[in-house]
Amino acid sequence: MAGLKDKLNDKIQQHRPRIQKLVKDYGDVVVDKVTIGQIIGGMRGLKSLVTDISYLDPKMPFVEGLFYLLLTGDIPTENEVSDVVDEFRRRRIVPRYIYEVIDAFPCCSHPMTIFSSAILTMHRESFFAKKYTAGINKMDMWEPMYEDSLNLLAKLPEIASYIYAKLYRDGKRMQSNPNLDMGADFAHLMMKPAPYDDVARLHFIIHSDHESGNVSAHAGHLVGSTLADIYMSISAMINGLAGPLHGLANQEVLRWLQDVRDKMGDEIPTEAEMKQFVWDTLNAGHVIPGYGHAVLRKTDPRYSIQRDFCLKHLPNDPLFKYVDMLYKVVPPILKEQGKAKNPWPNLDAQTGVLQWHYGVTEYDFYTVLFGIGRSIGIAANLIWDRALLYPLERPKSITTDMLEKIAGIK
């Protein structure tokens, strides 16, 4: 699309000299120190990656408008959003062989396995791979990456909903509606009436981007740094997201909430009763799922956006009443206890409740929904990685013997 692509090209030309100057004139400036605890502890908090893309916003725009913002840093006009929506619509058609790949999986397969495989299989569609094989100037590599990214992102709702229909709806599926934006079309494909279109837009937007040290984002960047195409990179990202320590948080919180409800006999507790339950949970050595965040030290803005939506559309939902009660009592208790670095909720504290309320009750599918959103941010980042010629990631490893020597252990 000329409008977005041309604006992106202008942004790239403006940004490249900044990277070149940093490398040439300031390449020896120390950014961070590395401790043994960080090395052994998964490099948590170590400043070693670059990403200039980030987004959190309290409104409910089209997902396509978000993609424009992530790529350019500019809030698009209504006409610019409309242009990107049209561009996504034009690229929605999924190759027939992808449906055949999905159909070939056993019915008990995990949806993330199918999702990752379907994305990876589309490698044969990659313009970037073809251009690279034929020979392409490195300064131009971002352009086929851009084309591949739009082609993939436009198809993800159809692929995901087809997997859902195969696994949970006896193969009954809907045809894509060419007159709808990405979020509304996904709601249509999932056979969910309004306001699930806004739920889909909200979900994809708030899960789209993140600082790039988390597993899924880093996996996408890492594979992309090899000059792999978008399909290989996003498939790797999906695999990282599927791990239980990363992408399963919202469904685990939902399970916990349902367990709390069962323990309370399906009755909404008083504030005093909920406070006692929270203290009993903490004193037993357990945590309150959905509270705390590895990076944030305040209420997750993405949680606040979901909370506003729930207060408007499902204030009387029984599970949301538990979420609402916990929001009132947990932070003061965690502050009093003094162990939590961040006593505030993160987005996972109510994401599952929203999906459950609107009838998406299959826990295993929640990471697929997460994956659609996260793909948007990773794709935007990878386009910029190509544009700025970021190198292959190759950190140096050391042995335990070497660490012990550094620490002075004999």
N, C-alpha and C positions, 0 to 999 in steps of 0.2 A: 504494500500500500504506500503510495507516494508520500502522503502527508506525514505519517508517523516515521517511516523509514528515512525520509529526508531530514526530519528534525533530529532523529537519532544520529544520523551521519554528522550533522552540525555539532551535536554534543560531543561526539567521539573526537572530532578534529580539535575541539577546544580542550579536551581532557588529556589527550596524548602528551602534549608538551609538559604537563604537570608531572606525569609519571617519569618521563625522561629526565626532567630536572632533579627529581628526588633521587633517582638512581645514580645519576652522574655526579651531582654536587653534594648530596647528603647521604650517600650510601653507607657510610660508616657510623652514622648517628645511632646510638643505642636506644631502642624503644622499650625493651623489657629485660628483666633478668629471669633466669631459669633456676628453679630450685629442684632439689631431689624429689620433694613432695609433688611438684607439678609433673615431673617426668614419670614417676610411678603412678600418679593419680590421674592419668589420662589427659595431661596437658591442660587441665581445667584452669581457665583464667589467663592462660598464656597468650599474649598478643602476638600472633604469628600469621594472621590472615588479613586480607584486604577485601572489603566489599563496600561500595558506595551506595548500595540500594537498601532502603528500609521504608516501612509504611505501617502506620496505625492511624485510623481515622474513625470518628464516631458516626459518620454518615453511612448510608447504604447505597453506594454507587453500583453501577454495573461492573462486573469483574473485568470486562474488557477495558474500562476506563482506568482501573487499577493498573493493568499491564502497561498502559500508556504512561502512567505516572512513574512506575518502577523503571521504565526504560529511559525516560527523559528528565525526571525530576520536576516536571511541570504538571499542574492540574489541568486536565484537558477541558476544552469547551464542549458544549453539548454536541456540536457538529463533529468535533474530533472523536468523541466517544462513539457517535453513530457510525463514523467511518470504520473504526476498529471493530465494532459489532458486525458490520457488513463483511469485513475481511475475515473474521472468524467463521461466519456463516458459510462463506464461499469455500472454506477449507474443511468442512465437517465430515465429508464423505469418507467412511472407513473402508479400506480395501477388503474385498470379500474373503481373502485368505486369513484375515485377523479373526473374523467370526468362526472360521473353520478351526483355527488354533484354539480358540476359547471352547468351542464345542468338543474338542478332542480331550479336554481334561476330564478326569473322573468327577462325579458329582460331589464327592466329599473333599475336593481340593480346597485349600485355603484361598480366599479371593485375592489376597496380595500376591500369591504365587502366580495366579492366572494373570493378574494385572501387570506384574513385572514382565512376564513372558510375552504378553501381547505387545507391550511397548517395545521390548527388545527385538521382537520379530519384525517390527517396522523399520529396522535398520536399513533394509533394502530400499526404502523410500528416501534415504538421506541425500539431499543435494550436497551437503558438506562433504560427505564421504566420496561422492562422485567427483566433485571439484578438486578435492585433495589428491585423489588418485590421478586425475588428469593434469594436475599442476596448477597451483593458485598462489598468487602473491600473498604473503602473510598479512599484509596490511588490509587485504580484502576478505579475510576469512570470516569476519563477523557477518557479512551479508548472507552467505548460505546458511550460517548458524541461525540467523534471524528468520529466514524462510522456513527452515526445519522446525524452529521453535513454535512459530504460529501454526504450522501444519499439525504438530503434535498436540498442542494445547487445545486446539479447536476440536480434536477428536476424542479427548479424554472423557467427557461426559457420556458420549455414546458407548465407548468401550466399557466404562465402569457400570453403566446401567444395564448393558447386555450381560455382564458377569452377574449382576444382581438378579436379573431375570432367570438366568440359567440355574443359579444356586438356590434361590429362595422363592421363585414364582413359577416354577414348572416350565420355564422357557417362554412364558408369556411376556412379550415385549411391545414397546410402542415405537413408532417411527418418529424420527426427529422432526420438529416443527421449524421450518426455515424462517419463520417470521418472528422467532423469539431470540432474546439474548441468551448468553451462556447459562446463567443461573435459572432463568425461567424455563429454558429448554430442558435442563437437567430435572427440574421439578416435573415437567411434562413426561419425560422418559421414565421417571420413577413413579408415575401415576399419582402424584401428590398435588392436591389443590392448593391455591393461595391460602395462607402466606408462605407456603414452603418454598416458593420462588425466592422470597427474601431470605429465608433460612439458608438456602443454597448459596445465594450471593454472599451473605454474611459469613458462612462457613469457609468458603473458598478464599475470601478476602483476608480474614483474620489468621488463616493458616498459611498464607501465601509466602510470607518472607520472615526471616529471622536472622539474627547475627549468625555468621556462617561457620561457627565452631561446633554447632550441634551435629549429631551423627548424620542425619539425612542430608542436610545442606553441605556438610563437608564431604560426604561420599560423592555427591553430585559434582562438586568442584574438583575433587581428587581425580575422579575418572575423566572428567572434562579436561583436566590439565594435560592429559596424554594426547590431546587432540582427537579424542573419541567424539563421535557425533552426539546429538542431543538424545537420541533414542537409547544409546548405551549408557549415557550419563544419568538420565532420568530413571532408567531401569535399576541402576545401582543405587540411586537415591531411595527408590521404593523399597529395595531390599534392606537398606539401613533403617528405614522407617518402620519396617515390619518387626524389628527386634523388640522384645517385651520391655526393655528398659527405656525405650524411646517413644514409639508411636502408640502404645497401648494405654497411656495414662487416662484418657477420657473414658474409655470403657471400664477401666478398673475403678475409677471414681464412681461411675454409675452403679457398678456392682456393689460397691461399698454402701452407697446411699440406699439402695434397695435392701441391703442387709440391715442397715440401721432402721429402716421403716418396718421390716419384719420383726426386729427385736422390740420395737415400740408398739407392736400390735396394730399397725396401720393407722395409729392415732397420731395427730400432730401434737408434739410435746409442747409443754410450756417452756418459756425461756430458761427457767430454773432447772427444769428436767434436762434440757439440752446441754446446759452448762455442766451439770453433773456427769452426763454421759461423756462429754469431751474430756473432762478431768479424769474420769475412770479410764478412758482410752489411752490418754497420755501416761498416766501412772502405771498402766500395764505394759509400758514400753513400746506402744504402737504410735503411729503418726496419724494425722488427719489428712487423708488424701486430697490433693487439689490445693493444698496450702503450701506456700513457699515457692521460690523460683531460683534457679541457678544464677541468674543475672539480675533480675529486677529486685528492687528493694521497696516496692510500693504495690498497691493493687494493680494487677495486670490490666492495662487499658482494654485489652481484648475481652477480659472478663466483664468489665464495666459495660461494654457495648452489648454483650449477650444479656447481661442483667437488665438493661433498659428494655431490650426486646422482650424478655420474659415477663417483666412487669406490665408491659403493654398488651401482650398477646396470650399469656398463659399464667396470670397471677394466681389462679386457683388450682393449678396443677399440683397434685399431692407431693410429687418429688421436688418440684420447685419450691414448695413451702419449706421443705427440709433445707434446700440450698439457701433460701432466704434467711432461715433461722441460724444456720451455721455462719453465714456472713456477718450476722450481728454479734454472735457470741465467741467465735473462734479467735479472731485477731487479738482482743483484749486478754484472753486466756494465754495465748502463745507469748504475748508480751510479758505477762506476769511470770510465766514459766521461765522465760529468758533463754531458751535454747535455740529457737528459730532465728536465723538471720533475717528472714522476711516472713512476718506473720500473716501476710495478706494472701488472698486467693489468686491463682493463675487461671488461665482460660479453661483448663481441663476440669475445673470444679463444677462446670455446668454444661459443657458442650454436649455430653452424652444425654443429658436430660432433655435438651432441645430435640435431638434426633428421635429419642424414644417417644416424646409427646406427639410427634407427627408421624409415628408409625414405622420408623426405621429402627426396628428392635433387634436386628441381627448384629451382635457385638463385633464379630469378625470383620464386618464391612466398614466399620468406623475408620479404620486406617486407610482404606481405599479413598474415602471422602477426604481424609487428611492429605493423602497423596496427590489428589487433584489440585488442591490449593497450594501445597508446597511446590509442586511442579512449576507453577506460575513464577514464583520468586526465583527458583533455581534457574529456570530458562532465561529470565532477564539478566541474572548474574553471569551466566555463561556467555551470553551475547557480548557483554562488556568485557569478560575475560579474554575473548577472542580479539575484541577491538583494541584492548590495551596490551595485547601480546604477553599476558602473564605466563610465566614459565611452568614447566613440569614441577609438581610438588615432590620434593625428595629430602625430607628431614634426615638428619644423621642419628643413628641409634648407637647406644653404648651398652656395655654389659653390666650385670650386677656387681662383678668384681671391680669394675671401673668406678661405679657409684660408691662402693664401700671405701675405695681408695680416696676419692674426693672427700668423703665424709670423715676420713681419718679413722675408719674402723680397721683394726688389725686382725 
